């Protein structure tokens, strides 16, 4: 049977997760509001 307390002690986050987190924060993400504003500006 699994001992969850022991397994949690062994847990280490993947380096990939940290890399992805950094990339997401550095990326200029466009959201739906930005897209709608751009569309409205083009119709004027």
CHARMM internal coordinates of N, CA and C (Angstrom, degrees):
IC EDIT
DIST 1 N 1 CA 1.4649
DIST 1 CA 1 C 1.5376
ANGL 1 N 1 CA 1 C 109.35
DIST 1 C 2 N 1.3097
ANGL 1 CA 1 C 2 N 115.52
DIHE 1 N 1 CA 1 C 2 N 146.13
DIST 2 N 2 CA 1.4611
ANGL 1 C 2 N 2 CA 120.60
DIHE 1 CA 1 C 2 N 2 CA -178.82
DIST 2 CA 2 C 1.5202
ANGL 2 N 2 CA 2 C 111.59
DIHE 1 C 2 N 2 CA 2 C -74.73
DIST 2 C 3 N 1.3080
ANGL 2 CA 2 C 3 N 115.03
DIHE 2 N 2 CA 2 C 3 N 137.37
DIST 3 N 3 CA 1.4567
ANGL 2 C 3 N 3 CA 120.82
DIHE 2 CA 2 C 3 N 3 CA 172.66
DIST 3 CA 3 C 1.5341
ANGL 3 N 3 CA 3 C 106.08
DIHE 2 C 3 N 3 CA 3 C -102.51
DIST 3 C 4 N 1.3179
ANGL 3 CA 3 C 4 N 116.25
DIHE 3 N 3 CA 3 C 4 N 101.46
DIST 4 N 4 CA 1.4604
ANGL 3 C 4 N 4 CA 121.28
DIHE 3 CA 3 C 4 N 4 CA -174.16
DIST 4 CA 4 C 1.5303
ANGL 4 N 4 CA 4 C 112.56
DIHE 3 C 4 N 4 CA 4 C -62.39
DIST 4 C 5 N 1.3087
ANGL 4 CA 4 C 5 N 117.51
DIHE 4 N 4 CA 4 C 5 N -34.72
DIST 5 N 5 CA 1.4604
ANGL 4 C 5 N 5 CA 120.11
DIHE 4 CA 4 C 5 N 5 CA 179.19
DIST 5 CA 5 C 1.5340
ANGL 5 N 5 CA 5 C 110.47
DIHE 4 C 5 N 5 CA 5 C -63.40
DIST 5 C 6 N 1.3132
ANGL 5 CA 5 C 6 N 116.98
DIHE 5 N 5 CA 5 C 6 N -43.07
DIST 6 N 6 CA 1.4621
ANGL 5 C 6 N 6 CA 120.91
DIHE 5 CA 5 C 6 N 6 CA 178.34
DIST 6 CA 6 C 1.5225
ANGL 6 N 6 CA 6 C 111.19
DIHE 5 C 6 N 6 CA 6 C -66.47
DIST 6 C 7 N 1.3032
ANGL 6 CA 6 C 7 N 117.32
DIHE 6 N 6 CA 6 C 7 N -40.85
DIST 7 N 7 CA 1.4620
ANGL 6 C 7 N 7 CA 121.01
DIHE 6 CA 6 C 7 N 7 CA 179.55
DIST 7 CA 7 C 1.5249
ANGL 7 N 7 CA 7 C 111.24
DIHE 6 C 7 N 7 CA 7 C -64.66
DIST 7 C 8 N 1.3213
ANGL 7 CA 7 C 8 N 116.70
DIHE 7 N 7 CA 7 C 8 N -39.19
DIST 8 N 8 CA 1.4688
ANGL 7 C 8 N 8 CA 120.14
DIHE 7 CA 7 C 8 N 8 CA 177.97
DIST 8 CA 8 C 1.5241
ANGL 8 N 8 CA 8 C 111.79
DIHE 7 C 8 N 8 CA 8 C -64.42
DIST 8 C 9 N 1.3132
ANGL 8 CA 8 C 9 N 117.15
DIHE 8 N 8 CA 8 C 9 N -34.69
DIST 9 N 9 CA 1.4660
ANGL 8 C 9 N 9 CA 120.48
DIHE 8 CA 8 C 9 N 9 CA 178.33
DIST 9 CA 9 C 1.5271
ANGL 9 N 9 CA 9 C 110.57
DIHE 8 C 9 N 9 CA 9 C -65.75
DIST 9 C 10 N 1.3253
ANGL 9 CA 9 C 10 N 118.15
DIHE 9 N 9 CA 9 C 10 N -31.47
DIST 10 N 10 CA 1.4603
ANGL 9 C 10 N 10 CA 123.14
DIHE 9 CA 9 C 10 N 10 CA -178.81
DIST 10 CA 10 C 1.5288
ANGL 10 N 10 CA 10 C 112.30
DIHE 9 C 10 N 10 CA 10 C -81.01
DIST 10 C 11 N 1.3104
ANGL 10 CA 10 C 11 N 116.97
DIHE 10 N 10 CA 10 C 11 N -16.61
DIST 11 N 11 CA 1.4654
ANGL 10 C 11 N 11 CA 121.01
DIHE 10 CA 10 C 11 N 11 CA -172.76
DIST 11 CA 11 C 1.5233
ANGL 11 N 11 CA 11 C 111.89
DIHE 10 C 11 N 11 CA 11 C -64.51
DIST 11 C 12 N 1.3365
ANGL 11 CA 11 C 12 N 115.62
DIHE 11 N 11 CA 11 C 12 N 132.46
DIST 12 N 12 CA 1.4637
ANGL 11 C 12 N 12 CA 122.48
DIHE 11 CA 11 C 12 N 12 CA 172.29
DIST 12 CA 12 C 1.5212
ANGL 12 N 12 CA 12 C 106.74
DIHE 11 C 12 N 12 CA 12 C -134.64
DIST 12 C 13 N 1.3292
ANGL 12 CA 12 C 13 N 118.29
DIHE 12 N 12 CA 12 C 13 N 130.66
DIST 13 N 13 CA 1.4670
ANGL 12 C 13 N 13 CA 119.71
DIHE 12 CA 12 C 13 N 13 CA -179.72
DIST 13 CA 13 C 1.5245
ANGL 13 N 13 CA 13 C 111.05
DIHE 12 C 13 N 13 CA 13 C -63.56
DIST 13 C 14 N 1.2831
ANGL 13 CA 13 C 14 N 114.58
DIHE 13 N 13 CA 13 C 14 N 148.17
DIST 14 N 14 CA 1.4569
ANGL 13 C 14 N 14 CA 121.26
DIHE 13 CA 13 C 14 N 14 CA 178.60
DIST 14 CA 14 C 1.5200
ANGL 14 N 14 CA 14 C 109.70
DIHE 13 C 14 N 14 CA 14 C -68.89
DIST 14 C 15 N 1.3154
ANGL 14 CA 14 C 15 N 116.59
DIHE 14 N 14 CA 14 C 15 N 141.41
DIST 15 N 15 CA 1.4665
ANGL 14 C 15 N 15 CA 120.26
DIHE 14 CA 14 C 15 N 15 CA 175.81
DIST 15 CA 15 C 1.5134
ANGL 15 N 15 CA 15 C 110.95
DIHE 14 C 15 N 15 CA 15 C -62.88
DIST 15 C 16 N 1.3193
ANGL 15 CA 15 C 16 N 116.82
DIHE 15 N 15 CA 15 C 16 N -29.32
DIST 16 N 16 CA 1.4541
ANGL 15 C 16 N 16 CA 120.14
DIHE 15 CA 15 C 16 N 16 CA 179.35
DIST 16 CA 16 C 1.5227
ANGL 16 N 16 CA 16 C 111.22
DIHE 15 C 16 N 16 CA 16 C -60.59
DIST 16 C 17 N 1.3173
ANGL 16 CA 16 C 17 N 116.82
DIHE 16 N 16 CA 16 C 17 N -38.51
DIST 17 N 17 CA 1.4656
ANGL 16 C 17 N 17 CA 120.83
DIHE 16 CA 16 C 17 N 17 CA 179.98
DIST 17 CA 17 C 1.5185
ANGL 17 N 17 CA 17 C 109.90
DIHE 16 C 17 N 17 CA 17 C -62.13
DIST 17 C 18 N 1.3143
ANGL 17 CA 17 C 18 N 116.90
DIHE 17 N 17 CA 17 C 18 N -44.04
DIST 18 N 18 CA 1.4633
ANGL 17 C 18 N 18 CA 120.28
DIHE 17 CA 17 C 18 N 18 CA 179.44
DIST 18 CA 18 C 1.5270
ANGL 18 N 18 CA 18 C 110.72
DIHE 17 C 18 N 18 CA 18 C -64.32
DIST 18 C 19 N 1.3123
ANGL 18 CA 18 C 19 N 116.44
DIHE 18 N 18 CA 18 C 19 N -40.18
DIST 19 N 19 CA 1.4671
ANGL 18 C 19 N 19 CA 120.14
DIHE 18 CA 18 C 19 N 19 CA 178.73
DIST 19 CA 19 C 1.5272
ANGL 19 N 19 CA 19 C 110.96
DIHE 18 C 19 N 19 CA 19 C -64.46
DIST 19 C 20 N 1.3111
ANGL 19 CA 19 C 20 N 116.41
DIHE 19 N 19 CA 19 C 20 N -42.21
DIST 20 N 20 CA 1.4620
ANGL 19 C 20 N 20 CA 120.66
DIHE 19 CA 19 C 20 N 20 CA 179.59
DIST 20 CA 20 C 1.5249
ANGL 20 N 20 CA 20 C 110.20
DIHE 19 C 20 N 20 CA 20 C -64.94
DIST 20 C 21 N 1.3213
ANGL 20 CA 20 C 21 N 116.21
DIHE 20 N 20 CA 20 C 21 N -43.29
DIST 21 N 21 CA 1.4569
ANGL 20 C 21 N 21 CA 120.29
DIHE 20 CA 20 C 21 N 21 CA 179.74
DIST 21 CA 21 C 1.5322
ANGL 21 N 21 CA 21 C 110.55
DIHE 20 C 21 N 21 CA 21 C -58.61
DIST 21 C 22 N 1.3111
ANGL 21 CA 21 C 22 N 117.35
DIHE 21 N 21 CA 21 C 22 N -44.54
DIST 22 N 22 CA 1.4603
ANGL 21 C 22 N 22 CA 121.39
DIHE 21 CA 21 C 22 N 22 CA 179.60
DIST 22 CA 22 C 1.5261
ANGL 22 N 22 CA 22 C 110.83
DIHE 21 C 22 N 22 CA 22 C -63.53
DIST 22 C 23 N 1.3159
ANGL 22 CA 22 C 23 N 116.14
DIHE 22 N 22 CA 22 C 23 N -43.30
DIST 23 N 23 CA 1.4653
ANGL 22 C 23 N 23 CA 120.54
DIHE 22 CA 22 C 23 N 23 CA -179.51
DIST 23 CA 23 C 1.5238
ANGL 23 N 23 CA 23 C 111.65
DIHE 22 C 23 N 23 CA 23 C -63.68
DIST 23 C 24 N 1.3171
ANGL 23 CA 23 C 24 N 116.80
DIHE 23 N 23 CA 23 C 24 N -40.18
DIST 24 N 24 CA 1.4653
ANGL 23 C 24 N 24 CA 120.81
DIHE 23 CA 23 C 24 N 24 CA -179.39
DIST 24 CA 24 C 1.5210
ANGL 24 N 24 CA 24 C 110.28
DIHE 23 C 24 N 24 CA 24 C -65.89
DIST 24 C 25 N 1.3212
ANGL 24 CA 24 C 25 N 117.41
DIHE 24 N 24 CA 24 C 25 N -43.30
DIST 25 N 25 CA 1.4619
ANGL 24 C 25 N 25 CA 119.51
DIHE 24 CA 24 C 25 N 25 CA -179.39
DIST 25 CA 25 C 1.5262
ANGL 25 N 25 CA 25 C 112.09
DIHE 24 C 25 N 25 CA 25 C -67.30
DIST 25 C 26 N 1.3183
ANGL 25 CA 25 C 26 N 117.38
DIHE 25 N 25 CA 25 C 26 N -31.48
DIST 26 N 26 CA 1.4561
ANGL 25 C 26 N 26 CA 120.37
DIHE 25 CA 25 C 26 N 26 CA -179.17
DIST 26 CA 26 C 1.5224
ANGL 26 N 26 CA 26 C 112.79
DIHE 25 C 26 N 26 CA 26 C -82.89
DIST 26 C 27 N 1.3155
ANGL 26 CA 26 C 27 N 117.60
DIHE 26 N 26 CA 26 C 27 N -18.47
DIST 27 N 27 CA 1.4647
ANGL 26 C 27 N 27 CA 121.73
DIHE 26 CA 26 C 27 N 27 CA -176.34
DIST 27 CA 27 C 1.5253
ANGL 27 N 27 CA 27 C 110.59
DIHE 26 C 27 N 27 CA 27 C -78.96
DIST 27 C 28 N 1.3204
ANGL 27 CA 27 C 28 N 115.81
DIHE 27 N 27 CA 27 C 28 N 141.22
DIST 28 N 28 CA 1.4664
ANGL 27 C 28 N 28 CA 121.14
DIHE 27 CA 27 C 28 N 28 CA 175.09
DIST 28 CA 28 C 1.5284
ANGL 28 N 28 CA 28 C 106.95
DIHE 27 C 28 N 28 CA 28 C -84.85
DIST 28 C 29 N 1.3139
ANGL 28 CA 28 C 29 N 116.21
DIHE 28 N 28 CA 28 C 29 N 99.38
DIST 29 N 29 CA 1.4576
ANGL 28 C 29 N 29 CA 120.76
DIHE 28 CA 28 C 29 N 29 CA -175.20
DIST 29 CA 29 C 1.5227
ANGL 29 N 29 CA 29 C 110.51
DIHE 28 C 29 N 29 CA 29 C -91.21
DIST 29 C 30 N 1.3113
ANGL 29 CA 29 C 30 N 115.73
DIHE 29 N 29 CA 29 C 30 N 128.26
DIST 30 N 30 CA 1.4532
ANGL 29 C 30 N 30 CA 121.76
DIHE 29 CA 29 C 30 N 30 CA 176.97
DIST 30 CA 30 C 1.5213
ANGL 30 N 30 CA 30 C 108.07
DIHE 29 C 30 N 30 CA 30 C -91.33
DIST 30 C 31 N 1.3127
ANGL 30 CA 30 C 31 N 116.21
DIHE 30 N 30 CA 30 C 31 N 130.53
DIST 31 N 31 CA 1.4614
ANGL 30 C 31 N 31 CA 118.67
DIHE 30 CA 30 C 31 N 31 CA 177.50
DIST 31 CA 31 C 1.5322
ANGL 31 N 31 CA 31 C 109.74
DIHE 30 C 31 N 31 CA 31 C -107.20
DIST 31 C 32 N 1.3048
ANGL 31 CA 31 C 32 N 116.39
DIHE 31 N 31 CA 31 C 32 N 179.17
DIST 32 N 32 CA 1.4582
ANGL 31 C 32 N 32 CA 121.44
DIHE 31 CA 31 C 32 N 32 CA -175.31
DIST 32 CA 32 C 1.5289
ANGL 32 N 32 CA 32 C 111.69
DIHE 31 C 32 N 32 CA 32 C -61.31
DIST 32 C 33 N 1.3182
ANGL 32 CA 32 C 33 N 117.71
DIHE 32 N 32 CA 32 C 33 N -34.93
DIST 33 N 33 CA 1.4640
ANGL 32 C 33 N 33 CA 120.95
DIHE 32 CA 32 C 33 N 33 CA 179.29
DIST 33 CA 33 C 1.5259
ANGL 33 N 33 CA 33 C 110.47
DIHE 32 C 33 N 33 CA 33 C -62.96
DIST 33 C 34 N 1.3329
ANGL 33 CA 33 C 34 N 116.18
DIHE 33 N 33 CA 33 C 34 N -42.71
DIST 34 N 34 CA 1.4661
ANGL 33 C 34 N 34 CA 119.73
DIHE 33 CA 33 C 34 N 34 CA 178.06
DIST 34 CA 34 C 1.5233
ANGL 34 N 34 CA 34 C 111.26
DIHE 33 C 34 N 34 CA 34 C -61.40
DIST 34 C 35 N 1.3062
ANGL 34 CA 34 C 35 N 116.95
DIHE 34 N 34 CA 34 C 35 N -42.09
DIST 35 N 35 CA 1.4667
ANGL 34 C 35 N 35 CA 121.41
DIHE 34 CA 34 C 35 N 35 CA -179.59
DIST 35 CA 35 C 1.5200
ANGL 35 N 35 CA 35 C 110.76
DIHE 34 C 35 N 35 CA 35 C -64.42
DIST 35 C 36 N 1.3257
ANGL 35 CA 35 C 36 N 116.74
DIHE 35 N 35 CA 35 C 36 N -44.61
DIST 36 N 36 CA 1.4703
ANGL 35 C 36 N 36 CA 120.46
DIHE 35 CA 35 C 36 N 36 CA 179.60
DIST 36 CA 36 C 1.5279
ANGL 36 N 36 CA 36 C 111.06
DIHE 35 C 36 N 36 CA 36 C -63.84
DIST 36 C 37 N 1.3295
ANGL 36 CA 36 C 37 N 117.75
DIHE 36 N 36 CA 36 C 37 N -40.87
DIST 37 N 37 CA 1.4634
ANGL 36 C 37 N 37 CA 120.48
DIHE 36 CA 36 C 37 N 37 CA 178.34
DIST 37 CA 37 C 1.5214
ANGL 37 N 37 CA 37 C 110.77
DIHE 36 C 37 N 37 CA 37 C -62.19
DIST 37 C 38 N 1.3210
ANGL 37 CA 37 C 38 N 115.91
DIHE 37 N 37 CA 37 C 38 N -42.68
DIST 38 N 38 CA 1.4630
ANGL 37 C 38 N 38 CA 119.51
DIHE 37 CA 37 C 38 N 38 CA 179.47
DIST 38 CA 38 C 1.5282
ANGL 38 N 38 CA 38 C 110.78
DIHE 37 C 38 N 38 CA 38 C -63.80
DIST 38 C 39 N 1.3036
ANGL 38 CA 38 C 39 N 117.24
DIHE 38 N 38 CA 38 C 39 N -40.53
DIST 39 N 39 CA 1.4722
ANGL 38 C 39 N 39 CA 121.07
DIHE 38 CA 38 C 39 N 39 CA 178.85
DIST 39 CA 39 C 1.5209
ANGL 39 N 39 CA 39 C 110.60
DIHE 38 C 39 N 39 CA 39 C -64.60
DIST 39 C 40 N 1.3242
ANGL 39 CA 39 C 40 N 116.81
DIHE 39 N 39 CA 39 C 40 N -42.55
DIST 40 N 40 CA 1.4585
ANGL 39 C 40 N 40 CA 120.19
DIHE 39 CA 39 C 40 N 40 CA 179.36
DIST 40 CA 40 C 1.5202
ANGL 40 N 40 CA 40 C 112.06
DIHE 39 C 40 N 40 CA 40 C -65.73
DIST 40 C 41 N 1.3320
ANGL 40 CA 40 C 41 N 116.75
DIHE 40 N 40 CA 40 C 41 N -37.84
DIST 41 N 41 CA 1.4587
ANGL 40 C 41 N 41 CA 120.91
DIHE 40 CA 40 C 41 N 41 CA 178.32
DIST 41 CA 41 C 1.5247
ANGL 41 N 41 CA 41 C 110.79
DIHE 40 C 41 N 41 CA 41 C -63.74
DIST 41 C 42 N 1.2983
ANGL 41 CA 41 C 42 N 117.85
DIHE 41 N 41 CA 41 C 42 N -35.81
DIST 42 N 42 CA 1.4639
ANGL 41 C 42 N 42 CA 121.71
DIHE 41 CA 41 C 42 N 42 CA -179.13
DIST 42 CA 42 C 1.5224
ANGL 42 N 42 CA 42 C 112.34
DIHE 41 C 42 N 42 CA 42 C -72.17
DIST 42 C 43 N 1.3419
ANGL 42 CA 42 C 43 N 117.33
DIHE 42 N 42 CA 42 C 43 N -24.88
DIST 43 N 43 CA 1.4598
ANGL 42 C 43 N 43 CA 119.81
DIHE 42 CA 42 C 43 N 43 CA -179.21
DIST 43 CA 43 C 1.5315
ANGL 43 N 43 CA 43 C 112.12
DIHE 42 C 43 N 43 CA 43 C -83.39
DIST 43 C 44 N 1.3064
ANGL 43 CA 43 C 44 N 117.49
DIHE 43 N 43 CA 43 C 44 N -10.89
DIST 44 N 44 CA 1.4654
ANGL 43 C 44 N 44 CA 121.03
DIHE 43 CA 43 C 44 N 44 CA -178.84
DIST 44 CA 44 C 1.5023
ANGL 44 N 44 CA 44 C 111.86
DIHE 43 C 44 N 44 CA 44 C -81.04
END
COOR INIT
IC SEED 1 N 1 CA 1 C
IC BUILD
